[in-house]
């Protein structure tokens, strides 16, 4: 079951306390976080005493709505409007000057619940439902800020611009996260561009750098307009390079160093100064964070010597910016004493160690993971070969030996006793039939359980690939008719030419094994899409489902050799094979088989 899915019919029939317990178990992290923040708000309201205690029930109701919003975001969002309005009315009546953390006069519990509800709305509902409810929540929050600050001692509220900026940033992150989690593979979008895949992997980096840019903007309010523009452009340029850093880490680090040096020269020539209260003194905060990421990516992905040069370029650019960037320290354009540089230099050394250490840690993890995968594949291949050798010796060799003995006997008596030779040939035919049956049983046992409806109709491939695939899909659909919740299988075939028998047979086996894996492993899959088409040189086979990315363990366990077997079958024909998670959810299997005749070396590896 998807972690964000609504209640199923079976769950809806359970008592309410079981549904609540299941909900708390599913999102224990959010529930614990909300509980801790609510306890903090409650303690502070108690410590302030007086009529502020009247707000405690409303804050508790907001926390409850944040938990149940995962199942019913629209209803909980509308209920949150009423609760927020009630809390605001209480604050107006008691003339409360409320504390906050980020949004002026908005309690942390109210802030977090609003963000969760927006995330759930855009994760679970289409835009026509998510946008209106989110707009109402934003309007209610703005109204609460205005009304609660009207009763504050100071009006207009100090820091209202920071509240608006921070609120907008929170809204963008919540909406973006919800849309990201909502994404699912499109049936018509088979090719996933490397850019989109990179942006999906880098969304935590994008979020972190966005926050740094916001902090840069908020703390630079005392700078001149041109200085603010230059500082923000520098941070933005390095942030973009950091997002794309994993693709070309050395080039990104080099361009980042050049951007920082050019920014320093521009500020020096124009005589504009930056504040000196950053982690590295006058070096922009966003540029500092992006530089750390660039160095981490270089250490993680590049060759050691090239990573050293990239690190030296970034460190040199940071020192250049530290010592030559004009600093605005209360009217002075430079640091007053050389000792003022000690703290930024020390902090820079600490950040350097953190960046290099993080990159080395992830590099070691990558190497360990790759080594584990290679070892697991080797062990699986060896174990399957040994199992196949034992089965061949114990099952098939017995029948083949009988055939050989009967053939030798027939040779010996053929001229003297033709009837005996005829009887021997009949026994040879029977033994051959038994050997063929045993071989089929052996193949079925080595490949794992087949779909119940596919054993007879699809075990033997024919010369018509499209007919074989349709038989597989028909058998799977017949099986799905007896099981509620089974995914719908959709087939698209566009071959248009004669396919070599071995290529067609391998493509058919990949489809069969993928359907078997989807039956056993795909959680909450509603459809399985099979796409087979040929171009001038290759036969392309792609199977996708929309289940969750986490694969479940089937009842009774799994041999674990299905993917390895498919990869070996494809690579023996000189093709390419890939299996892994889909764009956001589900599983994707892709095989590319060459249609041209392979040389004798293929298959001999």
Buried (B, 14 or more C-beta within 10 A) or exposed (E): EEEBBEBEEEBEEBEEEEBEEEBEEBBEEBBEBBBEBBEBBBEBBEEBEEEBBBBBEBBBBBBBBBBBBBBBBBEBBBBBBEBBBBBBBBBEEBEBBBEBEBBBBBBBBBBBBBBBBBBBBBBBBEEEBBBEBBEBBBEBBBBBBBBBBEBBEEEEBEEEEBBBBBBEBBBEBBBBBBBBBBBEBEEEEBEEEEEEEBBEEBBEBBBBBBBBBBBBBBBBEEBEEEBBEBBBBBBBBBBBBBBBBBEBBBBBBBBBBEBBBEBBBBBBEEEBBBBBEBBBBBBBBBBBBBBBBBBBBBBBBBEEEBBBBBBEBBBEBBBBBBBBBBBBBEEEEBBEEEEBBEEBBEBBEEBBEEBBEBBBEBBEEEEEEEEEEEEEBEEBBEBBEEBEEEBBEEBBEEBBEBBEBBBEBBEEBBEEEEEBBEBBBEBBEBBBEBBEEBBEEBEEEBBBBBBEBBEEEBEEBEEEBBEBBBBBBBBBBBBBEEEEEBBEBEBEBEBEEEBBEBBBBBBBBBBBBBBBBBBBBBBBBBBBBBBBBBEEEBBBBBBBBBBBBEBEEBEEEBBEBBBBBBBBBBBBBBBBBEBEBBBBBBBBBBBBBBBEEBEEEBEEE
